[in-house]
C-alpha cells in the first residue's frame, strides 16, 4: 500500500475514533454540564463583505485577537507554521518569507502565492510579509485560488489581516515582553474619540530588540539579531450616517541579521552539528512607509468604496558569499518597491436574495535592484573592492476589472459567480548594458461555487476557481532566459462545514485538486540565480479542522492536512542552467514538487478556569503541537527534510485590566533546516539555513 493511502486510512481512523469519542464525551458533558455555552459565531470578510464563517463556501482559517494573544503570535509565521496544508520558511533575510499553501509555493525573486491584505489594502511587496503584528483584531487565511476576489497574486490563497478599529470608548494597552536571547519587546495602543460619533483615532506601535541565539564561531557573536520599530496611525471620520472616511499611515524600520548559511559535508542534509562560521557578518535593513485612504459612501441601492494606497519599501542586505572562516567573497544588494494602488467597487446590501459587487483595480510600481559583487583583493580580511553585477529597474502596472454575484437560488442553496480580469505589463531596464525588455500578461480568473445548506448546521459546497501568478524577468545572466512565463492554477474543491452538539463543535473539511500550468521554480547556477517553468504539475489532497468546546473551560483544536504533488511534464528549454543542474525530464517527471509537506497535523488544548478566593482573576493553559513530514528541497527529490514536531506552550493569568503570560515556542528545541541547497543546485558545497532556536519569555499587559 502506498504512503498516500496509508495516510488516508490513518486519518480516517483518527477521525472516526475522534468523532466516536467526542460523541460519548459530549453525551456525558451534556448530562454533567448542561449550561456549557456554544462556540461564538465567527464573522469573516473573505468575499469583501461581512458574513458568518459557516455560510462562506471557502476553506478559511480564522485566528482572533484572543487566540493571537494566547499563542503569543508576533508575525504571520507563527500562524502559518501551525496550520495544516500551509507552511512558511525563512532564508537569507527577513524579507524572504517563503509561503507554501496546498502545494503552491513562493520562490526567490518571484511573486508570492498569496494576496496579503491589511485593512483592505493589498501589499505590493512580499518583503513586508514578515512585519511585526500588533493591535490585530483577526487574521483570516483563505485556502485555494482567490484570483476572482484579490487578483494575480492570489494563485494559492489570501491572508487578510484586520487591525482593531477605534470606537467612541477611550481605550488602549501597553505590553512588554522579556525573553531569552536578550528579547525586549514593548507595544502600546490608544484608541478613542476626538469628536464623539464624528472623528475617531487610533495610535499603535512598538519597539523590539533581540540580541540573538545563534553563534558565529569565527566572529564570536550572534547572527540572528533583530531590532524593529513600528508606528501606525488611523483617523476615522464620520461626516454623516452615509459617509465614512478612513485614513491610515504606518512606518516600520528593521535592522536584522541575514545570510547565516552553513556549509555542510555531502551525504547528510540533516546535519545540524556544523556551526555558523562565515568570515563576514550578514545584515539587512528594511524601511517601509505606507499610507491609505478608504472612503465608503452608502447609496440607496449599494455602497460605493474607494481604496487608495501608496507604499515605499527599501531593503538592503550585506552578506558573505562562501560562508566559510576564510571567505573572500560577498554581495551588497539594495532592492526597493514603491508605488500606488487604486480600487473602486460598488457593493450591494447583504440582506437581499441577489447580492452583487463590481469594481476596478489599478497598480503602478517601480522596483529597482542594485547588486555589487565584493572581493578581498589584498588578503587583509576585508571585502574592500566592489564590482557592479546588476543594476536593473523594473516598472510594473496592473489593470483589472472584477465582478461577483451571490444568488440564493433556494432558501438553502447559494450560487456564486465571480470573474476578474487582470492585465499586467512589465518593463525592465538594465542600467549596466542599456538593454530594455518588456512583456505583458493577462488572464481571466473565474470562480463558480454552489453551497447547499443540508440542515441549519450543515453546509456542503463545491468550487471551481482559476488563479494566476504573473510572469517576469530574470536578472541578466548567461545562465537563464531573460523571460519566465506566468503560472496558472485550475482548482477544484469539495467541502463541508458543520456545527454539532448544540454548536459546541465546529467541524469542517475539504478535498481539492489543483492543475498547475508553468509552475515557477528557482535555482542557483554558481553566482547566478533565476526562475524557470515546469510545464505541467498538479497537487491534490484534503484537510479537516475541528474546534470543540468540551466544557465551559476546555477547548480542543484539531487540524489534519494532506497534500500530494507531482511534476507531470517538463520540456527542455535549451538554457545553460539545464547543463548545470539536474532538470532533464527523465530525472524530474513523476517527482514531487519541492517544499511541499505531504502530511501536516496540529493539535491545540486550551483550559481556562477561575482562580480561587473571588480574586477576579482567571488562568488559561494553552498547548499547541504541530508536525510536518515528507518534503523534498529540490525537484530531483534527492534531498528530503526529516519530519519535525514543534511544541508551544503558554500560561496566562488575567483580569479585566492586567494580563501576565509565560510562554515557550519550540519547547522541545527541535533543530531543522529553514532552507537547504545541494551543491549542484547552488554552490561549492551543500548549504543549510538553521531554524530559530527555542524562545521563551514573560509578557505583561496593562489595558485601560
Residue pairs with C-beta under 8 A, 6 or more apart in sequence:
1 9
3 598
3 630
4 562
4 564
4 598
7 562
7 598
7 599
8 562
11 544
11 560
11 562
14 560
15 544
15 560
18 546
18 558
22 501
22 505
22 548
25 550
26 500
26 501
26 504
26 505
29 36
29 550
29 551
30 36
30 501
30 502
33 551
33 552
35 552
36 502
36 504
36 549
36 551
36 552
37 549
37 552
38 499
38 502
38 503
38 504
38 549
39 499
39 503
39 504
39 505
39 506
39 547
39 549
41 52
41 53
41 54
42 52
42 53
42 54
42 62
42 64
43 50
43 51
43 52
43 53
44 50
44 51
44 52
44 53
44 56
44 60
44 62
44 140
44 160
45 51
45 140
45 160
45 162
46 56
46 58
46 60
46 140
46 142
46 149
46 158
46 160
47 56
47 58
47 149
47 404
47 406
47 416
48 149
48 345
48 347
48 357
48 404
49 347
49 350
49 355
49 357
50 350
51 350
53 60
53 62
53 497
54 459
54 497
54 499
54 506
55 414
55 451
55 453
55 459
57 414
57 416
57 449
57 450
57 451
57 459
57 461
57 463
57 495
58 142
58 143
58 144
58 463
59 142
59 143
59 144
59 493
59 495
59 508
59 510
59 512
59 543
60 140
60 141
60 142
60 143
61 79
61 83
61 86
61 140
61 141
61 143
61 545
62 138
62 139
62 140
62 141
63 71
63 73
63 79
63 138
63 139
64 137
64 138
65 136
65 137
65 138
65 164
67 73
68 133
68 136
68 139
69 652
69 659
69 661
69 701
70 606
70 620
70 622
70 650
70 652
70 661
71 78
71 82
71 622
71 624
71 648
71 650
72 78
72 648
72 650
72 661
72 663
72 665
72 699
73 79
73 133
73 139
74 132
74 133
74 185
75 130
75 131
75 132
75 133
76 88
76 97
76 116
76 129
76 130
76 133
76 139
76 159
76 161
77 88
77 90
77 97
77 130
78 665
79 139
79 141
80 86
80 87
80 88
80 99
80 141
81 87
81 88
81 626
81 646
82 559
82 602
82 604
82 624
82 626
82 646
82 648
83 141
83 559
83 602
84 543
84 545
84 559
84 560
84 561
84 600
84 601
84 602
85 101
85 102
85 143
85 541
85 543
85 561
85 562
85 563
85 600
86 99
86 100
86 101
86 102
86 141
86 143
86 561
86 600
87 99
87 100
87 595
87 597
87 600
87 628
88 97
88 98
88 99
88 100
89 97
89 98
89 595
89 674
89 675
90 96
90 97
90 98
90 130
90 674
90 675
90 689
91 98
91 674
91 675
91 689
92 108
92 258
92 259
92 261
92 317
92 319
92 675
92 689
93 256
93 258
93 259
93 282
93 284
93 315
93 317
94 130
94 226
94 254
94 256
94 258
94 284
94 286
95 126
95 127
95 128
95 129
95 130
95 284
95 286
95 315
96 108
97 106
97 126
97 129
97 130
98 105
98 106
98 107
98 108
98 595
98 675
99 105
99 106
99 112
99 113
99 114
99 129
99 156
100 106
100 113
100 156
100 595
100 596
100 597
101 113
101 114
101 143
101 156
101 157
102 143
102 144
102 156
102 157
102 512
102 514
102 539
102 541
102 563
103 514
103 539
103 541
103 563
103 565
103 593
103 596
104 113
104 155
104 156
104 157
104 467
104 489
104 514
104 516
104 539
105 113
105 593
105 594
105 595
105 596
106 112
106 113
106 114
106 126
107 520
107 521
107 522
107 531
108 522
108 529
109 474
109 475
109 522
109 529
109 530
109 531
110 469
110 472
110 520
110 522
110 531
111 126
111 152
111 153
111 469
111 470
111 472
112 126
112 129
112 153
113 153
113 155
113 156
113 157
113 469
114 153
114 154
114 155
114 156
114 157
114 158
114 159
115 122
115 146
115 150
115 151
115 153
115 154
115 157
115 158
115 159
116 122
116 123
116 126
116 128
116 129
116 158
116 159
116 161
117 123
117 150
117 158
117 159
117 160
117 161
118 161
118 163
119 161
119 162
119 163
119 248
119 292
119 294
120 292
120 294
120 307
121 248
121 290
121 292
121 294
121 307
121 309
121 341
122 150
122 151
122 153
122 341
123 129
123 311
124 311
124 337
124 339
124 341
124 363
124 365
125 311
125 313
125 337
125 365
125 367
127 286
127 313
127 315
127 335
127 337
128 252
128 286
128 288
128 311
128 313
131 228
131 230
131 252
131 254
131 288
132 206
132 208
132 228
132 230
132 252
133 139
133 161
134 187
134 189
134 204
134 205
134 206
134 230
134 232
135 163
135 164
135 187
135 189
135 202
135 204
135 232
136 161
136 162
136 163
136 164
137 162
137 163
137 164
137 165
138 161
138 162
139 159
139 160
139 161
139 162
140 158
140 159
140 160
140 161
140 162
141 157
141 158
141 159
141 160
142 157
142 158
142 159
142 160
143 156
143 157
143 510
143 512
143 543
144 156
144 157
144 463
144 465
144 491
144 493
144 512
145 154
145 155
145 156
145 157
145 445
145 447
145 465
145 466
145 467
145 489
145 491
145 514
146 154
146 157
146 158
146 465
146 467
147 154
147 155
147 420
147 422
147 443
147 445
147 447
147 465
147 466
147 467
147 468
148 402
148 404
148 418
148 419
148 420
148 445
148 446
148 447
148 465
148 466
149 158
149 402
149 404
149 418
149 420
149 447
150 158
151 361
151 398
151 400
151 402
151 420
151 422
151 445
152 398
152 400
152 422
152 424
152 443
152 468
152 469
152 470
153 469
153 470
154 467
155 467
155 468
155 469
155 487
155 488
155 489
156 467
156 489
163 202
163 204
163 232
163 234
164 189
164 191
164 202
165 191
165 200
165 202
165 234
165 236
166 191
166 192
166 193
166 200
166 201
166 202
166 234
166 236
167 191
167 192
167 193
167 200
168 192
168 193
168 196
168 197
168 200
169 191
169 192
170 190
170 191
170 192
170 193
171 190
171 191
171 192
171 703
171 704
172 188
172 189
172 190
172 191
172 192
172 703
172 704
173 187
173 188
173 189
173 701
173 702
173 703
173 704
174 186
174 187
174 188
174 701
174 702
175 186
175 187
175 188
175 699
175 700
175 701
175 702
176 184
176 185
176 186
176 187
176 699
176 700
176 701
177 183
177 184
177 185
177 186
177 697
177 698
177 699
177 700
178 184
178 697
178 698
179 185
179 695
179 696
179 697
179 698
180 213
180 694
180 695
180 696
180 697
181 210
181 211
181 212
181 213
181 222
181 695
182 209
182 210
182 211
182 212
183 208
183 209
183 210
183 211
183 695
183 697
184 208
184 209
184 210
185 206
185 207
185 208
185 209
185 210
186 206
186 207
186 208
187 204
187 205
187 206
188 204
188 205
188 206
189 202
189 203
189 204
189 205
190 202
190 203
190 204
191 200
191 201
191 202
191 203
192 200
192 201
192 202
193 199
193 200
193 201
194 200
194 201
197 238
198 237
198 238
198 239
199 235
199 236
199 237
199 238
200 235
200 236
200 238
201 233
201 234
201 235
201 236
202 232
202 233
202 234
202 236
203 231
203 232
203 233
203 234
204 231
204 232
205 229
205 230
205 231
205 232
206 228
206 229
206 230
207 228
207 229
207 230
208 226
208 227
208 228
208 229
209 226
209 227
210 224
210 225
210 226
210 227
211 222
211 225
212 222
212 223
212 224
212 225
212 226
212 257
213 222
213 224
213 692
213 693
213 695
214 222
214 223
214 224
214 260
214 276
214 690
214 692
214 693
215 221
215 222
215 223
215 275
215 276
216 222
216 223
216 260
216 275
216 276
216 277
216 278
216 281
217 275
217 276
217 277
218 277
218 278
218 279
218 325
219 278
219 279
219 281
221 281
222 257
223 257
223 260
223 276
223 278
223 281
223 282
224 256
224 257
224 260
224 692
225 255
225 256
225 257
226 254
226 255
226 256
226 257
227 254
227 255
227 256
228 252
228 253
228 254
228 255
228 256
229 251
229 252
229 253
230 250
230 251
230 252
231 250
231 251
231 252
232 248
232 249
232 250
232 251
233 248
233 249
233 250
234 246
234 247
234 248
234 249
235 246
235 247
235 248
236 244
236 245
236 246
236 247
237 244
237 245
237 246
237 247
238 244
238 245
239 245
241 298
242 297
242 298
242 299
243 295
243 296
243 297
243 298
244 294
244 295
244 296
244 297
245 293
245 294
245 295
246 293
246 294
246 295
246 296
247 291
247 292
247 293
248 290
248 291
248 292
248 293
248 294
249 289
249 290
249 291
249 292
250 288
250 289
250 290
250 291
251 288
251 289
251 290
252 286
252 287
252 288
253 285
253 286
253 287
253 288
254 284
254 285
254 286
254 287
255 283
255 284
255 285
256 283
256 284
256 285
256 286
257 281
257 282
257 283
257 284
258 282
258 283
258 284
258 317
258 318
258 319
259 278
259 282
259 284
259 317
259 319
259 320
259 323
260 276
260 278
260 282
260 323
260 689
260 690
261 278
261 323
261 675
261 687
261 688
261 689
262 274
262 275
262 276
262 277
262 323
262 687
262 688
262 689
262 690
263 274
263 322
263 323
263 324
263 683
263 684
263 685
263 686
263 687
264 271
264 274
264 685
264 686
264 687
264 688
265 271
265 274
265 685
265 686
266 679
266 686
269 633
269 639
269 640
269 641
269 673
269 676
269 678
269 686
269 688
270 641
270 642
270 672
270 673
271 688
272 671
272 672
272 688
272 690
276 323
276 690
277 323
277 324
277 325
278 320
278 322
278 323
278 324
278 325
278 327
279 320
279 322
279 324
279 325
279 326
279 327
279 328
279 381
280 318
280 319
280 320
280 327
280 330
280 383
281 318
281 320
282 317
282 318
282 319
282 320
283 317
283 318
284 315
284 316
284 317
284 318
285 315
285 316
286 313
286 314
286 315
286 316
287 313
287 314
288 311
288 312
288 313
288 314
289 311
289 312
290 309
290 310
290 311
290 312
291 309
291 310
291 311
292 307
292 308
292 309
292 310
293 306
293 307
293 308
293 309
294 305
294 306
294 307
294 308
295 305
295 306
296 303
296 304
296 305
297 303
297 304
297 305
298 304
301 348
302 346
302 347
302 348
302 349
303 346
303 347
303 349
304 344
304 345
304 346
305 343
305 344
305 345
305 346
305 347
305 359
306 342
306 343
306 344
307 341
307 342
307 343
307 344
308 340
308 341
308 342
309 340
309 341
309 342
310 338
310 339
310 340
311 337
311 338
311 339
311 341
312 336
312 337
312 338
313 336
313 337
313 338
314 334
314 336
315 334
315 335
315 336
316 332
316 333
316 334
317 331
317 332
317 333
317 334
318 330
318 331
318 332
319 330
319 331
320 327
320 329
320 330
321 327
321 329
321 330
321 331
321 374
321 527
322 328
322 329
322 683
322 684
323 687
328 375
328 376
328 379
328 383
329 373
329 374
329 375
329 376
329 383
330 373
330 374
330 375
330 383
331 371
331 372
331 373
331 374
331 389
332 371
332 372
332 374
332 386
333 369
333 370
333 371
333 372
334 368
334 369
334 370
335 367
335 368
335 369
335 370
336 366
336 367
336 368
336 369
337 365
337 366
337 367
338 365
338 366
339 363
339 364
339 365
339 366
339 396
340 362
340 363
340 364
340 365
341 361
341 362
341 363
342 361
342 362
342 363
343 359
343 360
343 361
343 362
344 359
344 360
345 357
345 358
345 359
345 360
345 402
346 357
346 358
346 359
347 356
347 357
348 354
348 355
348 356
348 357
349 355
353 407
353 408
354 405
354 406
354 407
354 408
355 405
355 406
355 407
356 403
356 404
356 405
356 406
357 402
357 403
357 404
358 402
358 403
358 404
359 401
359 402
359 403
360 399
360 400
360 401
360 402
361 398
361 399
361 400
361 401
361 402
362 397
362 398
362 399
362 400
363 396
363 397
363 398
363 399
364 395
364 396
364 397
365 395
365 396
365 397
366 393
366 394
366 395
366 396
367 393
367 394
367 395
367 396
368 392
368 393
368 394
369 390
369 391
369 392
369 393
369 394
369 475
370 388
370 390
370 391
371 388
371 389
371 390
371 391
371 475
372 386
372 387
372 388
372 389
373 386
373 387
373 388
373 389
373 527
374 383
374 385
374 386
374 387
375 383
375 384
375 385
375 387
376 382
376 383
376 384
376 385
377 384
377 385
378 384
388 432
389 527
390 432
390 475
390 476
391 430
391 431
391 432
392 428
392 429
392 430
392 431
392 473
392 475
392 476
393 428
393 429
393 431
394 426
394 427
394 428
394 429
394 472
394 473
395 426
395 427
395 428
396 424
396 425
396 426
397 424
397 425
398 422
398 423
398 424
398 425
398 470
399 422
399 423
399 424
400 420
400 421
400 422
400 423
401 420
401 421
402 418
402 419
402 420
402 421
403 418
403 419
403 420
404 416
404 417
404 418
404 419
405 415
405 416
405 417
405 418
406 414
406 415
406 416
407 414
407 415
407 416
407 417
408 414
409 415
412 452
412 453
412 454
413 450
413 451
413 452
413 453
414 449
414 450
414 451
414 452
415 449
415 450
416 447
416 448
416 449
416 450
416 451
417 446
417 447
417 448
418 446
418 447
418 448
419 444
419 445
419 446
419 447
420 444
420 445
421 442
421 443
421 444
421 445
422 442
422 443
422 445
422 468
423 440
423 441
423 442
424 440
424 441
424 442
424 470
425 438
425 439
425 440
426 438
426 439
426 440
426 470
426 471
426 472
426 473
427 436
427 437
427 438
428 436
428 437
428 438
428 473
429 435
429 436
430 436
430 476
432 476
433 476
435 476
437 473
437 482
437 483
439 471
439 472
439 473
439 483
441 470
441 471
441 486
443 466
443 468
443 486
443 488
444 466
445 465
445 466
445 467
445 468
446 464
446 465
446 466
447 463
447 464
447 465
447 466
448 463
448 464
448 465
449 461
449 462
449 463
449 464
449 465
450 461
450 462
451 459
451 460
451 461
452 459
452 460
452 461
453 459
454 460
457 498
457 499
457 500
457 503
458 496
458 497
458 498
459 496
459 497
459 498
460 494
460 495
460 496
461 493
461 494
461 495
461 496
461 497
462 492
462 493
462 494
462 495
463 491
463 492
463 493
463 494
463 495
464 490
464 491
464 492
464 493
465 490
465 491
465 493
466 488
466 489
466 490
466 491
467 488
467 489
467 491
468 486
468 487
468 488
468 489
469 486
469 487
469 488
469 520
470 486
471 483
471 484
471 485
471 486
471 487
472 483
472 484
472 531
473 482
473 483
473 484
474 480
474 481
474 482
474 483
474 484
474 530
474 531
475 528
475 529
475 530
476 482
477 525
477 528
477 530
478 528
478 576
479 525
479 526
479 528
479 530
479 575
479 576
479 577
479 580
480 525
480 528
480 530
480 531
480 532
480 575
480 576
480 577
481 530
481 532
481 573
481 575
484 520
484 530
484 531
484 532
484 533
485 518
485 520
485 533
486 518
487 516
487 517
487 518
487 519
487 520
487 533
488 516
488 517
488 518
489 514
489 515
489 516
489 517
490 514
490 515
490 517
491 512
491 513
491 514
491 515
492 512
492 513
492 514
493 510
493 511
493 512
493 513
494 510
494 511
494 512
495 508
495 509
495 510
495 511
496 508
496 509
496 510
497 506
497 507
497 508
498 506
498 507
498 508
499 505
499 506
499 507
500 507
504 548
504 549
504 550
505 546
505 547
505 548
505 549
506 546
506 547
506 548
507 544
507 545
507 546
508 544
508 545
508 546
509 542
509 543
509 544
509 545
510 542
510 543
511 540
511 541
511 542
512 539
512 540
512 541
512 542
513 538
513 539
513 540
514 538
514 539
514 540
515 538
516 534
516 536
516 537
516 538
516 539
517 535
517 536
518 533
518 534
518 535
519 533
519 534
519 537
519 567
519 593
520 531
520 532
520 533
521 531
521 532
521 533
521 534
521 594
521 635
522 529
522 530
522 531
523 529
523 530
523 532
523 577
523 581
523 583
523 634
523 681
524 677
524 681
524 682
524 683
525 576
525 577
525 580
525 581
526 580
528 577
530 577
532 573
532 575
532 577
532 583
533 573
534 567
534 569
534 570
534 588
534 593
534 635
535 568
535 569
535 570
535 571
536 567
536 568
536 569
537 565
537 566
537 567
537 568
537 593
538 565
538 566
538 568
539 563
539 564
539 565
539 566
539 593
539 596
540 563
540 564
541 561
541 562
541 563
541 564
542 561
542 562
543 559
543 560
543 561
543 562
544 558
544 559
544 560
544 561
545 557
545 558
545 559
545 560
546 556
546 557
546 558
546 559
547 555
547 556
547 557
547 558
548 555
548 556
548 557
548 558
549 555
550 556
553 607
553 608
553 609
554 605
554 606
554 607
554 608
555 604
555 605
555 606
555 607
556 603
556 604
556 605
556 606
557 602
557 603
557 604
557 605
557 606
558 602
558 603
558 604
559 600
559 601
559 602
559 603
560 600
560 601
561 599
561 600
561 601
562 598
562 599
562 600
563 596
563 597
563 598
563 600
564 592
564 598
565 592
565 593
565 596
565 598
566 590
566 591
566 592
566 593
567 588
567 589
567 590
567 591
567 592
567 593
567 635
568 589
569 585
569 589
570 583
570 585
570 588
570 589
571 585
572 578
572 584
572 585
577 583
578 584
580 680
581 680
581 681
582 588
582 636
582 680
583 635
583 636
587 636
588 635
588 636
588 637
591 632
591 635
591 636
591 637
592 598
592 632
592 637
593 635
594 632
594 633
594 634
594 635
595 631
595 632
595 633
596 631
596 632
597 628
597 629
597 630
597 631
598 629
598 630
598 631
599 627
599 628
599 629
599 630
600 626
600 627
600 628
600 629
601 626
601 627
602 624
602 625
602 626
602 627
603 624
603 625
603 626
604 622
604 623
604 624
604 625
605 622
605 623
606 620
606 621
606 622
606 623
607 620
607 621
608 618
608 619
608 620
608 621
609 618
609 619
610 617
610 618
610 619
611 617
611 618
611 619
611 653
615 655
616 655
616 656
617 653
617 654
617 655
618 653
618 654
618 655
619 651
619 652
619 653
619 654
620 650
620 651
620 652
620 654
621 650
621 651
622 649
622 650
622 651
622 652
623 647
623 648
623 649
624 647
624 648
624 649
625 645
625 646
625 647
625 648
626 645
626 646
626 648
627 643
627 644
627 645
627 646
628 643
628 644
629 643
629 644
630 640
630 643
631 640
631 641
632 638
632 639
632 640
632 641
633 639
633 640
633 641
633 673
633 675
633 676
633 677
633 678
634 677
634 678
634 681
636 678
638 678
639 676
639 678
641 672
641 673
641 676
642 672
644 670
644 672
645 668
645 670
646 666
646 668
646 670
647 666
647 667
647 668
648 663
648 664
648 665
648 666
648 667
649 663
649 664
649 667
650 661
650 662
650 663
650 664
651 661
651 662
651 663
652 659
652 660
652 661
652 662
653 659
653 660
653 661
654 660
654 661
656 703
657 702
657 703
657 704
658 700
658 701
658 702
658 703
659 699
659 700
659 701
659 703
660 698
660 699
660 700
660 701
661 698
661 699
661 700
661 701
662 696
662 697
662 698
663 696
663 697
663 698
663 699
664 694
664 695
664 696
665 694
665 695
665 696
666 691
666 692
666 693
666 694
666 695
667 694
667 696
668 694
669 693
669 694
670 691
671 690
671 691
671 693
672 691
673 688
673 689
673 690
673 691
674 689
674 690
674 691
675 688
675 689
676 686
676 687
676 688
676 689
677 683
677 686
677 687
677 688
678 686
679 685
679 686
679 687
